[in-house]
Protein backbone atom coordinates (compact mmCIF):
# COMPACT_ATOMS: atom_id res chain seq x y z
CA UNK A 1 0.00 0.00 0.00
CA UNK A 2 1.24 3.49 -0.79
CA UNK A 3 1.61 5.86 2.16
CA UNK A 4 1.71 9.51 1.04
CA UNK A 5 2.50 10.68 4.57
CA UNK A 6 5.44 8.31 5.19
CA UNK A 7 8.82 9.79 6.09
CA UNK A 8 10.58 10.75 2.86
CA UNK A 9 7.38 10.90 0.81
CA UNK A 10 7.12 13.82 -1.64
CA UNK A 11 5.51 16.98 -0.31
CA UNK A 12 1.75 17.11 -0.66
CA UNK A 13 2.02 20.84 -1.35
CA UNK A 14 2.66 19.97 -4.99
CA UNK A 15 -0.60 18.10 -5.62
CA UNK A 16 -1.61 18.66 -9.23
CA UNK A 17 -5.26 19.49 -8.59
CA UNK A 18 -7.21 22.42 -7.21
CA UNK A 19 -9.85 20.45 -5.28
CA UNK A 20 -9.58 17.32 -3.14
CA UNK A 21 -12.31 15.31 -1.44
CA UNK A 22 -11.33 12.76 1.19
CA UNK A 23 -14.06 10.45 2.46
CA UNK A 24 -13.80 8.19 5.48
CA UNK A 25 -16.23 5.77 7.08
CA UNK A 26 -16.41 5.27 10.84
CA UNK A 27 -16.03 1.47 10.73
CA UNK A 28 -13.45 1.37 7.93
CA UNK A 29 -10.08 -0.07 8.92
CA UNK A 30 -8.51 2.70 6.79
CA UNK A 31 -10.34 5.51 8.63
CA UNK A 32 -7.25 6.79 10.44
CA UNK A 33 -5.20 6.73 7.24
CA UNK A 34 -7.79 8.91 5.48
CA UNK A 35 -7.86 11.40 8.36
CA UNK A 36 -4.06 11.46 8.42
CA UNK A 37 -3.92 12.15 4.68
CA UNK A 38 -6.51 14.94 4.90
CA UNK A 39 -4.65 16.61 7.78
CA UNK A 40 -1.30 16.27 6.00
CA UNK A 41 -2.70 17.94 2.89
CA UNK A 42 -4.17 20.80 4.94
CA UNK A 43 -0.85 21.30 6.76
CA UNK A 44 1.34 21.00 3.65
CA UNK A 45 0.81 24.49 2.30
CA UNK A 46 -1.14 23.15 -0.68
CA UNK A 47 -3.15 26.01 -2.18
CA UNK A 48 -6.23 24.01 -3.19
CA UNK A 49 -9.58 23.35 -1.57
CA UNK A 50 -9.68 20.20 0.57
CA UNK A 51 -12.90 18.77 1.97
CA UNK A 52 -13.51 15.87 4.31
CA UNK A 53 -16.63 13.70 4.46
CA UNK A 54 -16.98 11.51 7.55
CA UNK A 55 -19.75 8.89 7.34
CA UNK A 56 -20.92 7.44 10.65
CA UNK A 57 -21.79 3.79 11.17
CA UNK A 58 -20.48 2.51 7.83
CA UNK A 59 -17.54 0.40 6.73
CA UNK A 60 -15.17 0.31 3.78
CA UNK A 61 -16.84 0.74 0.36
CA UNK A 62 -20.31 0.99 1.94
CA UNK A 63 -21.55 3.02 -1.03
CA UNK A 64 -20.69 0.12 -3.37
CA UNK A 65 -21.59 -2.84 -1.17
CA UNK A 66 -24.98 -1.41 -0.16
CA UNK A 67 -25.58 1.32 -2.72
CA UNK A 68 -29.29 1.61 -1.93
CA UNK A 69 -28.76 2.50 1.74
CA UNK A 70 -29.58 6.00 2.95
CA UNK A 71 -25.92 6.57 3.83
CA UNK A 72 -24.84 5.61 0.31
CA UNK A 73 -27.47 7.81 -1.33
CA UNK A 74 -26.42 10.81 0.78
CA UNK A 75 -22.75 10.15 0.06
CA UNK A 76 -23.32 9.89 -3.70
CA UNK A 77 -25.27 13.17 -3.71
CA UNK A 78 -22.42 14.85 -1.78
CA UNK A 79 -19.82 13.39 -4.14
CA UNK A 80 -21.74 14.58 -7.20
CA UNK A 81 -22.04 18.05 -5.68
CA UNK A 82 -18.28 18.19 -5.14
CA UNK A 83 -17.61 17.14 -8.74
CA UNK A 84 -19.77 19.92 -10.22
HUMOWO-V962764 format. One record per backbone hydrogen bond with DSSP energy under -0.5 kcal/mol. CO is the residue of the C=O (numbers start at 1). NH is the residue of the N-H. If there is no record, write none. Layout:
BEGIN
co: <CO;CO>
nh: <NH;NH>
END
This chain:
BEGIN
co: <2;3;6;11;12;18;20;20;22;24;25;28;30;31;32;33;34;35;36;37;38;39;40;41;41;48;49;51;52;53;53;54;55;55;58;59;61;61;62;64;66;69;70;71;72;73;74;75;76;77;78;79;80>
nh: <4;6;9;14;15;49;22;51;53;55;28;31;34;35;36;37;38;39;40;41;42;43;44;44;46;50;20;22;54;24;55;56;26;58;27;62;64;65;66;67;69;73;74;75;76;77;78;79;80;81;82;83;84>
END
